[in-house]
Each structure stands twice: as structure tokens, then as C-alpha cells.
Amino acid sequence: MKKAFLGILFLVVSYAHAQSDPGFGIKAGLNYGGTGDISDSASRAYQDPSSDIGYHVGVFGRTGEKLYLRPELVYTKLNSTYEDNDFSMQKLDLPVLVGYEVIGPLSIFAGPAFQYILDTKYDGITLGDVKNDFTVGLNIGAGLALGKLGIDLRYERGFGDNEAEFLDSNGIITDGSRIDTRPDQLILSFSLNL
């Protein structure tokens, strides 16, 4: 699975660097949202996170005119707060978006987002490895192109549960508590065509 992700990553980066027209650029912005619930199988209790601000930076390529394909490679940092503890996750995202220019500078887009989790941290608690480092989600949104500048707003949601279990100080799984690392967020991006 990691080899497939690295292969796709290589193709996107190669594609982006091969662009000689304005279809290549950089992007950055803010994420608002977080991850899933914390669950405790022993007591069947759940904790919902409060949403926090995260950020992302990356590159993109674009091919096509009115109907277009836009692959991106983005580093993302997510934050969620559970009562008094903070959870953070770092990941590489590879959205492959199909877009359509609706009218003038307005376009809509959607597509799968391939995600590779780099690191997870939870204040005061040791986490085991997430079940799957590589997951798939969905991006759907709209954007405005203003010359070389662009702005878009999208919603991202992971498809399947992807949990990490809590460990005690000896590295042994605790009472069955786990956190769902699946993203659920709004993403505001600013881009610049190069």
C-alpha cells in the first residue's frame, strides 16, 4: 500500500513540474474541523471533539479547460480538542479532483483524497499506531479564479473508521479506549498559479 502511495505521489509531483502553462501552482490555507470520537468499549462512552483550526500547504497541477483535472499534493496538520486534551495529526493528502467551470471565475469540483498519516499525538496519553496509515476520503467544494490567484472552500470527510488505541506507560493497550482519526473538516485554500 505504501509503494502504491509513493508511486502516485511521484506521478503527481512529476506532473506538476512538467506543466509549462499556468496549470501549476502553490496553495496554502486553514482547516476547520477535526477528527472523530473517542470511544471506550468497556463503558460504551463517547467523547465528541470540539473543532479547532489547522493548516495546510502544497502544490497542484491542472489540465483541461471548462472540464478539468486537478491533482494536488498537500501537507496537512489537524487539531482536535477532547475535554482538556489536544489531539494532533499530520498527514500527506493527494486529492484528485474533477472540476467544472460553471460561469466566469466560479467552478465546482469533487474527487477522492488519498491520505497518508505521518504522525498522531494526544496530550498526556500514548497512542498506538493507527490501524491504516493509508486511507481514502472525499473532497467536494467550489472555487473562484481571479487571474493567477484562486480561493476555494471544500469539505473533506474520510470514508472508513481508522482508529488508534490508547496505550499505558508500558506500551500495552489500555481499557479498549480508542480515537477515530478520520478527518471531518472545512478547508479554505488560497492558491497562486506559477
Secondary structure, DSSP 8 states (H G I E B T S, - for coil): -HHHHHHHHHHHHHHHHH--SS-EEEEEEEEEEE---EEETTTTEEE--EEEEEEEEEEEE-EESSEEEEEEEEEEEEEEEETTEEEEEEEEEEEEEEEEEEETTEEEEEEEEEEEEEEEEETTBEE---S-SEEEEEEEEEEEEETTEEEEEEEEEESS--EEEEE-TTS-EEEEEEEE---EEEEEEEEEE-
